[in-house]
Amino acid sequence: MNDTLPVMQMLYSEEQRLAIAGFRRFAEAELRPLADKYEKLGCPPERAAMLDLFRRLDDYGLVSGLIPAADGGPGIDRFTYGLLYEELARAWPDMAIAILIQSHVALTLVELGTPEIKKSHLEPLLRAQRIGCSCISEPNAGSSVAEVQTRATLEGTRYRLHGQKLWISNGAQSDFAIVVCRIDGKLDMLLVDRDGDNYQHRELEKMGFVSASTCEIFLDDALAPVSHVLGRSGGGLYQTLKLFESARVFVGLTAVGIAQAALEEAIEYAKQRRQHGKVIAGHQLMQTYIAEMATELDAARLLCQRALRLLDLGVRCDTQTSMAKWYATEMAVRVTSKAIQIHGGVGITKDFKVERHFRNARILPIPDGTTEIQKLIIGRNTLGVSAFS
Ligand SMILES: Cc1cc2nc3c(=O)[nH]c(=O)nc-3n(C[C@H](O)[C@H](O)[C@H](O)COP(=O)(O)OP(=O)(O)OC[C@H]3O[C@@H](n4cnc5c(N)ncnc54)[C@H](O)[C@@H]3O)c2cc1C
């Protein structure tokens, strides 16, 4: 039996275990078939279908869960929310990424939005009536956010934006975008409504996460009122890096969910496939693979959970969030690759899910700070010497 998860769960409260079990039933019955459907279609759900899914996922707190009661959410701690998020990623990682963006756009509005913006944008976001996206990366600004070139120029009571954003999750279905841009040369965050075609998008074709929207966003003459500047003037870089601290742990947890699914499929296959007179699960080298997969997966899960607990405490923990993101995402590449190896030839066919897990896992060491950037953060914080400057 695969006892990794049940034993881990002894560390959780009764309430947390019940929440995981309830959500898993929903995910198995409702989400997995949709994950398969959209994978075959090769495209993300349309906006209306996405909003419907967000509403159903919010029955478990997955959209509004992290939002404090004062701002209209249930204020679930990140650790507990992370337990459900991992389950979502195990069933449909593409939807987990969409939820990650929606929930962190909401957190940004909680932190930086005025009371008016909370009313006009946060409330409908939490009620799953609108979809947000976060526009940081550009063709010439990826790992280095400080090199963002999109600019906003004041014209009376509004800003006019010019620029292009790249790799924007939820871009296709979004109703508004939080845009990192230059105002008077300084980096700021500006909330830009789509309002018909105030900005446009083009969906990108990717090797994995094919049912998660990832877009180019074109801001040619897009307009935003001056009241839509988020946070303090010139605070765009700091605010973005702060947002990454939480978001990157959830990228790590997405990897944990994918690796968990791949491990379960590898175990099931190894126990029924026979070669050399016995099931391949009985061959020592196959057991070594399974042991390595299970151990690395648990290590990644624990690193993510530690980071979430530290975020819950509100202490600075960018070293620990970077460790979690780097290790978990690279772990998932190794684990899903071994899951294919255990399947032999059938592992590379679309008849089995492990090839999908591998394609998805391979993407995750890139977003929200590449593996190399995470190591530079850990190195800087550990050595007290920055390699960035
Ligand atoms: C699926 C997906 C979803 C995404 N979603 C969003 C989103 O919603 N919003 C958004 O704004 N962005 C998003 N991104 C963008 C993502 O954050 C960037 O891709 C990432 O930051 C890397 O930037 P880049 O692709 O331009 O690579 P580059 O920065 O060009 O890096 C290329 C290579 O150079 C390395 N490198 C760069 N600088 C250094 C250095 N100083 N030292 C050593 N090596 C270095 C990198 O590690 C990498 O290996 C998404 C990306 C993906 C793949």
The ligand as an SDF file (V2000), in Angstrom:
LIG
                    3D

 53 58  0  0  0  0  0  0  0  0999 V2000
    3.5790   28.7700  -17.2980 C   0  0  0  0  0  0  0  0  0  0  0  0
    4.0640   30.1420  -16.9720 C   0  0  0  0  0  0  0  0  0  0  0  0
    3.2090   31.0450  -16.3500 C   0  0  0  0  0  0  0  0  0  0  0  0
    3.6230   32.3440  -16.0810 C   0  0  0  0  0  0  0  0  0  0  0  0
    2.7480   33.2340  -15.5340 N   0  0  0  0  0  0  0  0  0  0  0  0
    3.1060   34.5410  -15.4010 C   0  0  0  0  0  0  0  0  0  0  0  0
    2.1510   35.5360  -14.9720 C   0  0  0  0  0  0  0  0  0  0  0  0
    1.0030   35.2380  -14.6930 O   0  0  0  0  0  0  0  0  0  0  0  0
    2.5730   36.8220  -14.9020 N   0  0  0  0  0  0  0  0  0  0  0  0
    3.8540   37.2050  -15.2060 C   0  0  0  0  0  0  0  0  0  0  0  0
    4.1590   38.3830  -15.1220 O   0  0  0  0  0  0  0  0  0  0  0  0
    4.7830   36.2930  -15.5960 N   0  0  0  0  0  0  0  0  0  0  0  0
    4.4360   34.9800  -15.7130 C   0  0  0  0  0  0  0  0  0  0  0  0
    5.3600   34.0350  -16.1390 N   0  0  0  0  0  0  0  0  0  0  0  0
    6.7040   34.4810  -16.4810 C   0  0  0  0  0  0  0  0  0  0  0  0
    7.7970   33.9350  -15.5790 C   0  0  0  0  0  0  0  0  0  0  0  0
    7.7440   34.5120  -14.3220 O   0  0  0  0  0  0  0  0  0  0  0  0
    9.1360   34.1510  -16.3270 C   0  0  0  0  0  0  0  0  0  0  0  0
    9.1340   33.2510  -17.4090 O   0  0  0  0  0  0  0  0  0  0  0  0
   10.3320   33.9160  -15.4300 C   0  0  0  0  0  0  0  0  0  0  0  0
   10.4480   34.9290  -14.4840 O   0  0  0  0  0  0  0  0  0  0  0  0
   11.6340   33.8190  -16.2430 C   0  0  0  0  0  0  0  0  0  0  0  0
   11.7360   34.8750  -17.1380 O   0  0  0  0  0  0  0  0  0  0  0  0
   12.1350   34.5810  -18.6680 P   0  0  0  0  0  0  0  0  0  0  0  0
   11.2260   33.5140  -19.1650 O   0  0  0  0  0  0  0  0  0  0  0  0
   12.1380   35.8750  -19.3920 O   0  0  0  0  0  0  0  0  0  0  0  0
   13.5860   33.9940  -18.6280 O   0  0  0  0  0  0  0  0  0  0  0  0
   14.9550   34.8330  -18.5260 P   0  0  0  0  0  0  0  0  0  0  0  0
   14.8910   35.8120  -17.4180 O   0  0  0  0  0  0  0  0  0  0  0  0
   15.2980   35.3460  -19.8820 O   0  0  0  0  0  0  0  0  0  0  0  0
   15.9730   33.6870  -18.1390 O   0  0  0  0  0  0  0  0  0  0  0  0
   16.5710   32.8050  -19.0830 C   0  0  0  0  0  0  0  0  0  0  0  0
   17.6050   31.9540  -18.3490 C   0  0  0  0  0  0  0  0  0  0  0  0
   18.6160   32.8070  -17.8020 O   0  0  0  0  0  0  0  0  0  0  0  0
   18.7280   32.5610  -16.4040 C   0  0  0  0  0  0  0  0  0  0  0  0
   19.1010   33.7980  -15.7070 N   0  0  0  0  0  0  0  0  0  0  0  0
   18.5080   35.0140  -15.7690 C   0  0  0  0  0  0  0  0  0  0  0  0
   19.1140   35.8730  -14.9570 N   0  0  0  0  0  0  0  0  0  0  0  0
   20.1110   35.2010  -14.3370 C   0  0  0  0  0  0  0  0  0  0  0  0
   21.0970   35.5300  -13.3610 C   0  0  0  0  0  0  0  0  0  0  0  0
   21.1670   36.7540  -12.8130 N   0  0  0  0  0  0  0  0  0  0  0  0
   21.9500   34.5600  -12.9770 N   0  0  0  0  0  0  0  0  0  0  0  0
   21.8720   33.3060  -13.4720 C   0  0  0  0  0  0  0  0  0  0  0  0
   20.9750   32.9310  -14.3960 N   0  0  0  0  0  0  0  0  0  0  0  0
   20.1020   33.8660  -14.8160 C   0  0  0  0  0  0  0  0  0  0  0  0
   17.3650   32.0610  -15.9760 C   0  0  0  0  0  0  0  0  0  0  0  0
   17.4190   31.3430  -14.7580 O   0  0  0  0  0  0  0  0  0  0  0  0
   16.9930   31.1820  -17.1710 C   0  0  0  0  0  0  0  0  0  0  0  0
   17.5860   29.9270  -17.0480 O   0  0  0  0  0  0  0  0  0  0  0  0
    4.9500   32.7270  -16.3980 C   0  0  0  0  0  0  0  0  0  0  0  0
    5.8230   31.8120  -17.0050 C   0  0  0  0  0  0  0  0  0  0  0  0
    5.3950   30.5310  -17.2900 C   0  0  0  0  0  0  0  0  0  0  0  0
    6.3570   29.5740  -17.9550 C   0  0  0  0  0  0  0  0  0  0  0  0
  1  2  1  0
  2  3  1  0
  2 52  2  0
  3  4  2  0
  4  5  1  0
  4 50  1  0
  5  6  2  0
  6  7  1  0
  6 13  1  0
  7  8  2  0
  7  9  1  0
  9 10  1  0
 10 11  2  0
 10 12  1  0
 12 13  2  0
 13 14  1  0
 14 15  1  0
 14 50  1  0
 15 16  1  0
 16 17  1  0
 16 18  1  0
 18 19  1  0
 18 20  1  0
 20 21  1  0
 20 22  1  0
 22 23  1  0
 23 24  1  0
 24 25  2  0
 24 26  1  0
 24 27  1  0
 27 28  1  0
 28 29  2  0
 28 30  1  0
 28 31  1  0
 31 32  1  0
 32 33  1  0
 33 34  1  0
 33 48  1  0
 34 35  1  0
 35 36  1  0
 35 46  1  0
 36 37  1  0
 36 45  1  0
 37 38  2  0
 38 39  1  0
 39 40  1  0
 39 45  2  0
 40 41  1  0
 40 42  2  0
 42 43  1  0
 43 44  2  0
 44 45  1  0
 46 47  1  0
 46 48  1  0
 48 49  1  0
 50 51  2  0
 51 52  1  0
 52 53  1  0
M  END
$$$$
